[in-house]
């Protein structure tokens, strides 16, 4: 799956910001919003499995959406971006914050 030009620009900008603001390796906090479906939550869990990630989920007031926060030690900005791309590729309709 290829990324759109504006996604590539976003990831390039994020990479620069991450290199500028953190010493690596560093803890990184991912935030995603997905429709509340157990299969989608399980897929996110699987992507971060065996990484020592702390994963928290909070359902929206009406239960339609779930916020997933993942705090995990990452090697470098390229590893951070790689996980964003993996989540976007494997989980339809995910919103990355």
N, C-alpha and C positions, 0 to 999 in steps of 0.2 A: 504494500500500500504506500503510495507516494503522498507526501504532504503538499498542501497548497502553498503557493509562494508567500502568502501572508503568515502562514504557520511557520515557515522556515525563517522569516524575518523575526517573528515572535521568539522562536527558540534561540536565534543568534543574539538577540537583545538580552534575553534571560541569561544566556551563557556568560555574556560580558558582565552583567550585573552580579552574577554569582561569583565570578572570579574577583571582581572588585571589592565585594563586601565580606567575604569569608575566607578563612584559612582552611585548607582541605587536608584530610577528610574532616567533615563536619556533620552535625545533625541537621536534617532538613525536614520541614513540615509540609507534607502534601495535603491538599484539600480537594476533594471531589464531591460533586452532587450527582446523584443518580436517581432514577425512578426506584421506588422501594420494591425490589424484587430480590429474593434471597439468592438467586443464581448470580446476579450481578455483583452482589456483596461478596459472595464466595469467590468470584473471579478476581476481584481486587485483592482479597486475602491471599489467594494463591500467587499472585504476581509478587507480593512482598513476603512470601513464606521463606523461612530459614534465613532471614536477614536481621532478626532481632527487633523487628518493627513493633511499635506500640500503635494499635489500631483502635480508634474510637468511632462509633456510629451514633448519630442522632437523627431520629425521624422528625419530619416536619410536623407542624401542629395537626394537619389533616391526614398525615400518614402517607401522602402520595410520593414524597421524595425523602431521600436519606442523605445526610451529610456524612462523608467518610473522611476522617483526619488520620494521617499516618505520620508518625514521628520515627525517623530512621536515620542511622549513620550512613552517609554516602561518601564514596571515595573522592569524587570530583564533580564539577558541573556537567560534564558529559554523561556521567552515570545518572544524575538527576534527570536530565532531559531524556535519556534513554527510557527511564521508567514512565515518564509522561507519555512518550510515544507508544510504549507497550500497552499502557492502559487505554489510550485512545484507539489503538488498533484492535484490541480484544473485547472492548465493552462498548456496545452501541449506545449512543445518546449520553455519554458521560460528559459532564462539564468540569473542566479543570480550573481551579482558582489559584 
